Amino acid sequence: MARREEDGPVDPQWHAYTPYSSALDPCPPRPKAYIVPPNQYVIFQPHGLRQFAPREALKRGTLWPELYSPYEHGDRGGGRR
């Protein structure tokens, strides 16, 4: 089964929803999307946490992949216009 646009974003950091729309609303609802940042407050570093290679860590700005959140420019269906 192919993925549809209505299924929402593929990236797990992106969440999508369709706001409520009344039956009397002349405009169809536009899906909204927002990014959920990774948890950046790790009180205790877990043992055995995966790490990027040193050069990759400098490129991405963090040593741990769990704290990495890529910035993607473009419209994902949310925000102001």
Distance bins in CASP14 RR format, pairs under 12 A and 6 or more apart:
PFRMAT RR
TARGET T0000
AUTHOR 0000-0000-0000
RMODE 2
METHOD distances of the structure
MODEL  1
1 7 0 0 0 0 1 0 0 0 0 0 0
3 9 0 0 0 0 1 0 0 0 0 0 0
3 10 1 0 0 1 0 0 0 0 0 0 0
4 10 0 0 0 0 0 1 0 0 0 0 0
4 16 0 0 0 0 0 1 0 0 0 0 0
4 31 0 0 0 0 0 1 0 0 0 0 0
5 16 0 0 0 0 1 0 0 0 0 0 0
5 18 0 0 0 0 0 1 0 0 0 0 0
5 30 0 0 0 0 0 1 0 0 0 0 0
5 31 1 0 0 1 0 0 0 0 0 0 0
5 33 0 0 0 0 0 1 0 0 0 0 0
5 76 0 0 0 0 0 1 0 0 0 0 0
5 77 0 0 0 0 1 0 0 0 0 0 0
6 16 0 0 0 0 1 0 0 0 0 0 0
6 17 0 0 0 0 0 1 0 0 0 0 0
6 18 0 0 0 0 1 0 0 0 0 0 0
6 29 0 0 0 0 0 1 0 0 0 0 0
6 31 1 0 0 1 0 0 0 0 0 0 0
7 14 0 0 0 0 0 1 0 0 0 0 0
7 16 0 0 0 0 1 0 0 0 0 0 0
7 18 0 0 0 0 0 1 0 0 0 0 0
7 31 0 0 0 0 0 1 0 0 0 0 0
8 14 1 0 0 1 0 0 0 0 0 0 0
8 15 0 0 0 0 1 0 0 0 0 0 0
8 16 1 0 1 0 0 0 0 0 0 0 0
8 17 0 0 0 0 1 0 0 0 0 0 0
8 18 0 0 0 0 1 0 0 0 0 0 0
8 31 1 0 0 1 0 0 0 0 0 0 0
8 32 0 0 0 0 0 1 0 0 0 0 0
8 33 1 0 0 1 0 0 0 0 0 0 0
8 34 0 0 0 0 0 1 0 0 0 0 0
8 76 0 0 0 0 1 0 0 0 0 0 0
8 77 0 0 0 0 1 0 0 0 0 0 0
8 78 0 0 0 0 0 1 0 0 0 0 0
9 15 1 0 0 1 0 0 0 0 0 0 0
9 16 1 0 1 0 0 0 0 0 0 0 0
9 17 0 0 0 0 0 1 0 0 0 0 0
9 31 0 0 0 0 1 0 0 0 0 0 0
9 32 0 0 0 0 0 1 0 0 0 0 0
9 33 1 0 1 0 0 0 0 0 0 0 0
9 34 0 0 0 0 1 0 0 0 0 0 0
9 35 0 0 0 0 1 0 0 0 0 0 0
9 36 0 0 0 0 0 1 0 0 0 0 0
9 72 0 0 0 0 0 1 0 0 0 0 0
9 75 0 0 0 0 0 1 0 0 0 0 0
9 76 1 0 0 1 0 0 0 0 0 0 0
9 77 0 0 0 0 1 0 0 0 0 0 0
9 78 0 0 0 0 0 1 0 0 0 0 0
10 16 0 0 0 0 0 1 0 0 0 0 0
10 33 0 0 0 0 0 1 0 0 0 0 0
10 72 0 0 0 0 0 1 0 0 0 0 0
10 76 0 0 0 0 0 1 0 0 0 0 0
11 33 0 0 0 0 1 0 0 0 0 0 0
11 34 0 0 0 0 0 1 0 0 0 0 0
11 35 0 0 0 0 1 0 0 0 0 0 0
11 36 0 0 0 0 1 0 0 0 0 0 0
11 69 0 0 0 0 1 0 0 0 0 0 0
11 70 0 0 0 0 1 0 0 0 0 0 0
11 71 0 0 0 0 0 1 0 0 0 0 0
11 72 0 0 0 0 1 0 0 0 0 0 0
11 76 0 0 0 0 1 0 0 0 0 0 0
12 35 0 0 0 0 0 1 0 0 0 0 0
12 36 0 0 0 0 1 0 0 0 0 0 0
12 38 0 0 0 0 0 1 0 0 0 0 0
12 66 0 0 0 0 0 1 0 0 0 0 0
12 69 0 0 0 0 0 1 0 0 0 0 0
12 70 0 0 0 0 0 1 0 0 0 0 0
13 33 0 0 0 0 0 1 0 0 0 0 0
13 34 0 0 0 0 1 0 0 0 0 0 0
13 35 1 0 1 0 0 0 0 0 0 0 0
13 36 1 0 1 0 0 0 0 0 0 0 0
13 37 1 0 0 1 0 0 0 0 0 0 0
13 38 1 0 0 1 0 0 0 0 0 0 0
13 39 0 0 0 0 0 1 0 0 0 0 0
13 66 0 0 0 0 0 1 0 0 0 0 0
13 67 0 0 0 0 0 1 0 0 0 0 0
13 68 0 0 0 0 1 0 0 0 0 0 0
13 69 1 0 0 1 0 0 0 0 0 0 0
13 70 0 0 0 0 1 0 0 0 0 0 0
13 71 0 0 0 0 0 1 0 0 0 0 0
13 72 0 0 0 0 1 0 0 0 0 0 0
13 76 0 0 0 0 0 1 0 0 0 0 0
14 31 0 0 0 0 0 1 0 0 0 0 0
14 32 0 0 0 0 0 1 0 0 0 0 0
14 33 1 0 1 0 0 0 0 0 0 0 0
14 34 1 0 0 1 0 0 0 0 0 0 0
14 35 1 0 1 0 0 0 0 0 0 0 0
14 36 1 0 0 1 0 0 0 0 0 0 0
14 37 0 0 0 0 0 1 0 0 0 0 0
14 69 0 0 0 0 0 1 0 0 0 0 0
14 70 0 0 0 0 0 1 0 0 0 0 0
14 72 0 0 0 0 1 0 0 0 0 0 0
14 74 0 0 0 0 0 1 0 0 0 0 0
14 76 1 0 0 1 0 0 0 0 0 0 0
14 77 0 0 0 0 1 0 0 0 0 0 0
14 78 0 0 0 0 0 1 0 0 0 0 0
15 31 0 0 0 0 0 1 0 0 0 0 0
15 32 0 0 0 0 1 0 0 0 0 0 0
15 33 1 0 0 1 0 0 0 0 0 0 0
15 34 1 0 1 0 0 0 0 0 0 0 0
15 35 1 0 0 1 0 0 0 0 0 0 0
15 36 1 0 1 0 0 0 0 0 0 0 0
15 37 0 0 0 0 0 1 0 0 0 0 0
15 76 0 0 0 0 0 1 0 0 0 0 0
15 77 0 0 0 0 0 1 0 0 0 0 0
15 78 0 0 0 0 0 1 0 0 0 0 0
16 29 0 0 0 0 0 1 0 0 0 0 0
16 30 0 0 0 0 0 1 0 0 0 0 0
16 31 1 0 1 0 0 0 0 0 0 0 0
16 32 1 0 0 1 0 0 0 0 0 0 0
16 33 1 0 1 0 0 0 0 0 0 0 0
16 34 1 0 0 1 0 0 0 0 0 0 0
16 35 0 0 0 0 0 1 0 0 0 0 0
16 36 0 0 0 0 0 1 0 0 0 0 0
16 76 0 0 0 0 1 0 0 0 0 0 0
16 77 1 0 0 1 0 0 0 0 0 0 0
16 78 0 0 0 0 1 0 0 0 0 0 0
16 79 0 0 0 0 0 1 0 0 0 0 0
17 29 0 0 0 0 1 0 0 0 0 0 0
17 30 0 0 0 0 0 1 0 0 0 0 0
17 31 1 0 0 1 0 0 0 0 0 0 0
17 32 1 0 1 0 0 0 0 0 0 0 0
17 33 0 0 0 0 1 0 0 0 0 0 0
17 34 0 0 0 0 1 0 0 0 0 0 0
17 77 0 0 0 0 0 1 0 0 0 0 0
17 78 0 0 0 0 1 0 0 0 0 0 0
18 28 0 0 0 0 1 0 0 0 0 0 0
18 29 1 0 1 0 0 0 0 0 0 0 0
18 30 1 0 0 1 0 0 0 0 0 0 0
18 31 1 0 1 0 0 0 0 0 0 0 0
18 32 1 0 0 1 0 0 0 0 0 0 0
18 33 0 0 0 0 0 1 0 0 0 0 0
18 77 0 0 0 0 0 1 0 0 0 0 0
18 78 0 0 0 0 0 1 0 0 0 0 0
19 25 0 0 0 0 0 1 0 0 0 0 0
19 27 0 0 0 0 0 1 0 0 0 0 0
19 28 0 0 0 0 0 1 0 0 0 0 0
19 29 1 0 1 0 0 0 0 0 0 0 0
19 30 1 0 0 1 0 0 0 0 0 0 0
19 31 0 0 0 0 1 0 0 0 0 0 0
19 32 1 0 0 1 0 0 0 0 0 0 0
19 33 0 0 0 0 0 1 0 0 0 0 0
19 77 0 0 0 0 0 1 0 0 0 0 0
19 78 0 0 0 0 0 1 0 0 0 0 0
20 29 1 0 0 1 0 0 0 0 0 0 0
20 32 0 0 0 0 0 1 0 0 0 0 0
21 27 1 0 0 1 0 0 0 0 0 0 0
21 28 1 0 0 1 0 0 0 0 0 0 0
21 29 1 1 0 0 0 0 0 0 0 0 0
21 30 0 0 0 0 1 0 0 0 0 0 0
21 31 0 0 0 0 0 1 0 0 0 0 0
21 32 0 0 0 0 0 1 0 0 0 0 0
22 28 0 0 0 0 0 1 0 0 0 0 0
22 29 0 0 0 0 1 0 0 0 0 0 0
23 29 0 0 0 0 0 1 0 0 0 0 0
29 77 0 0 0 0 0 1 0 0 0 0 0
30 75 0 0 0 0 0 1 0 0 0 0 0
30 77 1 0 0 1 0 0 0 0 0 0 0
30 78 0 0 0 0 1 0 0 0 0 0 0
30 79 0 0 0 0 0 1 0 0 0 0 0
30 81 0 0 0 0 1 0 0 0 0 0 0
31 75 0 0 0 0 0 1 0 0 0 0 0
31 76 0 0 0 0 1 0 0 0 0 0 0
31 77 1 0 0 1 0 0 0 0 0 0 0
31 78 1 0 0 1 0 0 0 0 0 0 0
31 79 0 0 0 0 0 1 0 0 0 0 0
32 75 0 0 0 0 0 1 0 0 0 0 0
32 76 0 0 0 0 1 0 0 0 0 0 0
32 77 1 0 0 1 0 0 0 0 0 0 0
32 78 1 0 1 0 0 0 0 0 0 0 0
32 79 1 0 0 1 0 0 0 0 0 0 0
32 80 0 0 0 0 0 1 0 0 0 0 0
32 81 0 0 0 0 0 1 0 0 0 0 0
33 72 0 0 0 0 0 1 0 0 0 0 0
33 74 0 0 0 0 0 1 0 0 0 0 0
33 75 0 0 0 0 1 0 0 0 0 0 0
33 76 1 0 1 0 0 0 0 0 0 0 0
33 77 1 0 1 0 0 0 0 0 0 0 0
33 78 1 0 1 0 0 0 0 0 0 0 0
33 79 0 0 0 0 1 0 0 0 0 0 0
34 76 0 0 0 0 1 0 0 0 0 0 0
34 77 0 0 0 0 1 0 0 0 0 0 0
34 78 1 0 0 1 0 0 0 0 0 0 0
34 79 1 0 0 1 0 0 0 0 0 0 0
35 69 1 0 0 1 0 0 0 0 0 0 0
35 70 0 0 0 0 1 0 0 0 0 0 0
35 71 0 0 0 0 1 0 0 0 0 0 0
35 72 0 0 0 0 1 0 0 0 0 0 0
35 74 0 0 0 0 0 1 0 0 0 0 0
35 76 1 0 0 1 0 0 0 0 0 0 0
35 77 0 0 0 0 0 1 0 0 0 0 0
35 78 0 0 0 0 1 0 0 0 0 0 0
35 79 0 0 0 0 0 1 0 0 0 0 0
36 69 0 0 0 0 1 0 0 0 0 0 0
37 66 0 0 0 0 0 1 0 0 0 0 0
37 67 0 0 0 0 1 0 0 0 0 0 0
37 68 0 0 0 0 0 1 0 0 0 0 0
37 69 1 0 1 0 0 0 0 0 0 0 0
37 70 0 0 0 0 0 1 0 0 0 0 0
37 71 0 0 0 0 0 1 0 0 0 0 0
38 60 0 0 0 0 0 1 0 0 0 0 0
38 62 0 0 0 0 1 0 0 0 0 0 0
38 64 0 0 0 0 1 0 0 0 0 0 0
38 65 0 0 0 0 1 0 0 0 0 0 0
38 66 1 0 0 1 0 0 0 0 0 0 0
38 67 1 0 1 0 0 0 0 0 0 0 0
38 68 1 0 0 1 0 0 0 0 0 0 0
38 69 1 0 1 0 0 0 0 0 0 0 0
38 70 0 0 0 0 0 1 0 0 0 0 0
39 46 0 0 0 0 0 1 0 0 0 0 0
39 64 0 0 0 0 0 1 0 0 0 0 0
39 66 1 0 0 1 0 0 0 0 0 0 0
39 67 1 0 0 1 0 0 0 0 0 0 0
39 68 0 0 0 0 0 1 0 0 0 0 0
39 69 0 0 0 0 0 1 0 0 0 0 0
40 62 0 0 0 0 1 0 0 0 0 0 0
40 64 0 0 0 0 0 1 0 0 0 0 0
40 66 0 0 0 0 1 0 0 0 0 0 0
40 67 1 0 0 1 0 0 0 0 0 0 0
40 68 0 0 0 0 0 1 0 0 0 0 0
40 69 0 0 0 0 1 0 0 0 0 0 0
41 67 0 0 0 0 1 0 0 0 0 0 0
42 49 0 0 0 0 1 0 0 0 0 0 0
42 62 0 0 0 0 0 1 0 0 0 0 0
42 63 0 0 0 0 0 1 0 0 0 0 0
42 64 0 0 0 0 1 0 0 0 0 0 0
42 66 0 0 0 0 1 0 0 0 0 0 0
42 67 1 0 0 1 0 0 0 0 0 0 0
45 51 0 0 0 0 0 1 0 0 0 0 0
45 63 0 0 0 0 0 1 0 0 0 0 0
45 64 0 0 0 0 1 0 0 0 0 0 0
45 66 0 0 0 0 0 1 0 0 0 0 0
45 67 0 0 0 0 0 1 0 0 0 0 0
46 64 0 0 0 0 1 0 0 0 0 0 0
46 66 0 0 0 0 1 0 0 0 0 0 0
46 67 0 0 0 0 0 1 0 0 0 0 0
48 64 0 0 0 0 0 1 0 0 0 0 0
48 66 0 0 0 0 0 1 0 0 0 0 0
49 62 0 0 0 0 0 1 0 0 0 0 0
49 63 0 0 0 0 1 0 0 0 0 0 0
49 64 1 0 1 0 0 0 0 0 0 0 0
49 65 0 0 0 0 1 0 0 0 0 0 0
49 66 1 0 0 1 0 0 0 0 0 0 0
49 67 0 0 0 0 1 0 0 0 0 0 0
50 56 0 0 0 0 0 1 0 0 0 0 0
50 57 0 0 0 0 0 1 0 0 0 0 0
50 62 0 0 0 0 0 1 0 0 0 0 0
50 63 0 0 0 0 1 0 0 0 0 0 0
50 64 1 0 0 1 0 0 0 0 0 0 0
50 65 1 0 1 0 0 0 0 0 0 0 0
50 66 1 0 0 1 0 0 0 0 0 0 0
50 67 0 0 0 0 0 1 0 0 0 0 0
50 68 0 0 0 0 0 1 0 0 0 0 0
51 57 1 0 0 1 0 0 0 0 0 0 0
51 60 0 0 0 0 0 1 0 0 0 0 0
51 62 0 0 0 0 1 0 0 0 0 0 0
51 63 1 0 1 0 0 0 0 0 0 0 0
51 64 1 0 0 1 0 0 0 0 0 0 0
51 65 1 0 0 1 0 0 0 0 0 0 0
51 66 0 0 0 0 1 0 0 0 0 0 0
51 67 0 0 0 0 0 1 0 0 0 0 0
51 68 0 0 0 0 0 1 0 0 0 0 0
52 58 0 0 0 0 1 0 0 0 0 0 0
52 59 0 0 0 0 1 0 0 0 0 0 0
52 60 1 0 0 1 0 0 0 0 0 0 0
52 61 0 0 0 0 1 0 0 0 0 0 0
52 62 1 0 0 1 0 0 0 0 0 0 0
52 63 1 0 0 1 0 0 0 0 0 0 0
52 64 1 0 0 1 0 0 0 0 0 0 0
52 65 1 0 0 1 0 0 0 0 0 0 0
52 66 0 0 0 0 0 1 0 0 0 0 0
52 67 0 0 0 0 0 1 0 0 0 0 0
52 68 1 0 0 1 0 0 0 0 0 0 0
53 59 0 0 0 0 1 0 0 0 0 0 0
53 60 0 0 0 0 0 1 0 0 0 0 0
53 63 0 0 0 0 1 0 0 0 0 0 0
53 65 0 0 0 0 0 1 0 0 0 0 0
54 60 0 0 0 0 0 1 0 0 0 0 0
54 61 0 0 0 0 0 1 0 0 0 0 0
54 63 0 0 0 0 1 0 0 0 0 0 0
55 61 0 0 0 0 0 1 0 0 0 0 0
55 63 0 0 0 0 0 1 0 0 0 0 0
56 62 0 0 0 0 1 0 0 0 0 0 0
56 63 0 0 0 0 1 0 0 0 0 0 0
56 64 0 0 0 0 0 1 0 0 0 0 0
56 65 0 0 0 0 1 0 0 0 0 0 0
56 68 0 0 0 0 1 0 0 0 0 0 0
57 63 1 0 1 0 0 0 0 0 0 0 0
57 64 0 0 0 0 1 0 0 0 0 0 0
57 65 0 0 0 0 1 0 0 0 0 0 0
57 67 0 0 0 0 0 1 0 0 0 0 0
57 68 0 0 0 0 1 0 0 0 0 0 0
59 68 0 0 0 0 0 1 0 0 0 0 0
59 70 0 0 0 0 0 1 0 0 0 0 0
60 66 0 0 0 0 0 1 0 0 0 0 0
60 67 0 0 0 0 1 0 0 0 0 0 0
60 68 1 0 1 0 0 0 0 0 0 0 0
60 69 0 0 0 0 1 0 0 0 0 0 0
60 70 0 0 0 0 1 0 0 0 0 0 0
60 71 0 0 0 0 0 1 0 0 0 0 0
61 67 0 0 0 0 1 0 0 0 0 0 0
61 68 1 0 0 1 0 0 0 0 0 0 0
61 69 0 0 0 0 0 1 0 0 0 0 0
61 70 0 0 0 0 0 1 0 0 0 0 0
61 71 0 0 0 0 0 1 0 0 0 0 0
62 68 1 0 1 0 0 0 0 0 0 0 0
62 69 0 0 0 0 1 0 0 0 0 0 0
62 70 0 0 0 0 0 1 0 0 0 0 0
75 81 0 0 0 0 1 0 0 0 0 0 0
END
